[in-house]
């Protein structure tokens, strides 16, 4: 757990979008039925799958890189992310 916290703290230091205090710039997309959500923070996307099954989630723009994942790495194909069950990831986008 300590390694997870250290990774997230390093991510916050490296990506100012994660600590921007302007919450009017933050957007959230979600789907209650499929149990996922996406938080938009500048060029970053925090993608969360709360379901017990994998989910394909369409982002508003293509993803470049997985910066952090709580489980196995999600699959990224352009702007579609395939998230493992009950997982979260931070992605950079174009």
N, C-alpha and C positions, 0 to 999 in steps of 0.2 A: 504494500500500500504506500509506503514511503517513496518508492520509485515512481509511482503514478503521480503523486503530489509534486515531486521534483520535476517530472516531465512537464506537467501542466504549468508550473511556475516558470520554467524555462521558455515555454511556448508564449506565455503572457509577456515576458521580457522581449522576446524576439518579434512579436506581432502586436503593434500598438492598437490595431483594430479590436483586440480582445479587452482592452482596458479603457477604451474611449468612453468618457463619461456622458456623451451626448446620446441619451437613450432614445431620442426621437429618430435617430438614424438606424436603430435596431428594428428589424422586421422578423416576424415569426409566421411560418406556414405550418399547418398540421392537418392530420386526418384522424378524426376520432375513431372511425370504423376500423381503419388499418393500423391504428396505434403508432403513428410516427410523428416527428416534428423536426423542423429545420429552423435554426436561428441564423439570421443573416447579420454578420458583423463586418462591414466593409467588404473586402475581397474574401473573407473567410466564411465558411458554413459549418455550423455545429449540427450534425445530423444524428438523430436519436431514433432507434427502433425499439419500442416498448413491447412489441408482440413476441410471442414464443416461436414465430416462424420468420424466415428471412423476408425482407421487403425490398422491392425495387422502388426507389424514390427519385422522382425527376426534380432536378435543381433548375434554377432560373438561368444558369450559365454553366459551361463545361468546367469540370474539376481538373486541376493540375496534379495535385499531390495530396496524399494522406499524411497529415502532420502528426496525428495522434489517433489511436484506436483503443477501445477498452477490451476488445476481443480480437478475433482474427481480422485481418485487414479486409475492409469492404471492397467489393469489385467496383471499378470505375470504368465506365464506357461513355466518354463525352460528358453529357449532363445527367446521365442516369447512374445512380449509385445503388448497388445491391448490398444492403446491410444485413449482417448476421443477426440471428435472434437476440433480443435483449442486449443491445450494444449501442455504443455511441462512437462518433469519430469527428475530428476536426479536419476539414479539407480546405485547401487553398483553391481559388478559382481564377479564371482568366477575366 
